[in-house]
C-alpha cells in the first residue's frame, strides 16, 4: 500500500520546466502530449471513444525528456476522442485527465481532444475585455451562475446555465426586469462569478440533484459542465465564452473566483496522481497540512506549483477574456507567488482587477511573514484584500446570528465603521484601539481594500438583520439594509455587493448554504417586486458613487487631506465631511451623516445654507431642498448628505 507521508522528501530538488506546452494539445498535423512527472518511471496515454465507460481503443507510452518532462507525438485523426494519463512511480497511480486538461468529458474524469478555434462563438474575435479602470471606480457584484437563473420566476429559459446570461428582456411574472437587463440597470461595473472551473460535487448528468458553490476544484483549466447545455463535449467552453461576450456587450466586466489554494480531493487529486506530495504543503510529520479547512493546502511557493497557477491564470485571461480574478483564502498563497501573478498578467494585459480573502481557514506551516494576508497587503503589488473589519462593524459578527453592528443596534463601534470609510488606511481621527479586529491600518492605499457587508458566505444581510433584530418591523429592516449599502457605496476603496442584496435576498436563515438545495440558494426574483424601493435606492447609490469622485479617492494622502470626521460624538451617529475635493458640481464641502438610531437625531452644523442631495430614499444631485439654518434633523436609520459651494 502506498504511503502518503512525505517526511524525508526535499521537493526543492525537483527539476523545473519552463515551457508553456504541458498537457495534451491538438493540431491538424499531430497530437502532442507533455507531462511534468519527475518521479515517474512510466507514463501512459490511453484513448477512448467515450467520456465514460467503454474499452481503451489505443494506448501509448510517453518518453522521458529533460527537466522531468515526458513526451509523446502522434500523427492521426484524434479530434473528439477522450484520453487519460496514468503515471507509474514505482506503482501505478490512477487514470486522470492530467492536471493541464483544458477540455474534459462528463464529470471531468477524462480529457477531451479538441480544436480550440472551434470553441469560439460567433463574433468572439471582436470581443474585448472591458477597458481597465482605476480599481476604486469598480463596483463588484458577486454572483453564482446557477443562483442567477434557477428560480422559476426568473423568466429565463436556460435556468442554471451559462446561457442564461445571454437572454435579454426577461422579467418576473409581475413585470420586474431580471437577468442581464437587471444587471445593466443596477449600474455595476463587474460581475464576480463564484467558481466556474470544473468542480466535482455536482453530477453533470443530473445537475438538479445536487448543489454546490464550486469550492471543490477538480480540473482547474476547464469550465464546469453542469452549467453547460451538454457536459460531454466542448459546449462548456463555447457557452462560457458566450456568457463573457454577453456581459462585455452590456459594458460589464467578468471577474473569476479562483481556488488554487486547495483541491476537492487530496490523495485522489490529479496533482497527487501525477507527482505525489509535490503540490501540497506538509506538516512536520509528513502528512498533508490543511489551512483551507478542506483537507489540504497547495504549496504555492514551490517552483512548478507557482508556474502552474500563473500559467492557468494566463490561460483564462487570454482564452476567455477575463477582466479580473478573486482569490479564495489568499492567506494560503505566498507573497512572491501573488506578485508573480500580477507581473505575468500585467505583461499579458495591464489593469486586471485582482483581490482576495486576506486570511486562511486554519493553521498553515508556512510562516505568516511569507503569506498574502491582509496585514501584508502593503507587500502586494496591485492586489486588494476584503475588509472583514468593515463587514462586522456594519452588521455585527459574521458567524453569530444575534450579534449587532452599527446599522442594527450596536452603538459605541463607530470607530470600526470609520476604519472602513477610509478603506483601512491610516487616518489621524480614528482611535484604533476601539477597532476590535484590527488595531492598526493594514492598507496603504484605498485600492488595496474591498469594502463589503455580505457575500455568499454566512448569512445574507437581510437574514442577519432579521435574526439580530427580531423586534424590528419590515420597514425598519429595509432601512437598515439601505443604510448598510449607503455606507459601502460612499466609503473609500472598492465596493462589493452580494447578488440579490439590492432587493433583500434571503436564504431562510441558512448561514452556510454551500451545498443546500436551489430552494435555499436561488435568487428569488419575486423579492424585487416586494422590495422595489430598496432596489431603486441601490440604483441611486451606484449612480451617486459614479457621479461624485470624492467617494473614489485615488490615494490615502488624498483621504487624509480631504476627509474630516466630526468631533461631535453621539452614539449611533457617524458624521464626516469631505472638503475641497474636485468635482463637476462646484461643491467645496460634502457633509455626510449616518443615523443608525431608530429615532431621528438633530445635529448642529458649523455653517448654514446647505443644499440637501440625499435624504431617506431620495438622492438628487441637483438638490432636494435647501437648509437655511445650522440645525438639521436626520431621519432614523438613514443617510443624509448636504453640500455647499
Buried (B, 14 or more C-beta within 10 A) or exposed (E): EEEBEBEEBEBEEBEEBEEEEBBBBBEEEBBBBBBBBBBBEBBBBBBBEBBEEEEEEEEBEBEBEEEBBBBBEEEEEBBEBBBBBBBBBEEEBBBBBBBBBBBBBBBBBBBBBBEEEEBBBEEBEEBEBBEBBEBBBBBBBBBBBBBBBBBEBBBBEBBBBBBBBBBEEBBBEEEBBBBBBBBBEBBBBBBBBBBBBBBBBBBBEEBBEEBBBBBBBBBBBBBBBBBBBEBBBBBBBBBBBBBBBBBBBBEBBBBBBBBBBBBBBBBBBBBBBBBBBBBBBBBEEBEBBBBBEBBBBBBBBBBBBBBBBBBBBBBBBEBBBBBBBBBBBBBBBBBBBBBBBBEBBBEEBEBBBBBBBBBBBEEBEBEEEBBBBBBBBEBBEBBBBBBBBBBBBBBBBBEBBEBBBBBBBBEEBBBBBBBBBBBBBBBEBBEBEBBBBBEEBBBBBBBBBBBBBBBBBBBBBBBBBBBBBEEBEEEBBBBBBBBBBBBBBBBBBBBBBBBBBBBBBBBEEBBEBBBBEBEBBBBBBBBBBBBEEBBBBBBBBBBBBBEBBBBBBBBBEBBBEBBBBBEEEBEBBBBBBBBEBEBEBEBEBBBBBBBBBBEEBEBEBEEEEBBBBBBBBEBBBEEBEEBEEEEBEBBBBBBBBBBBE
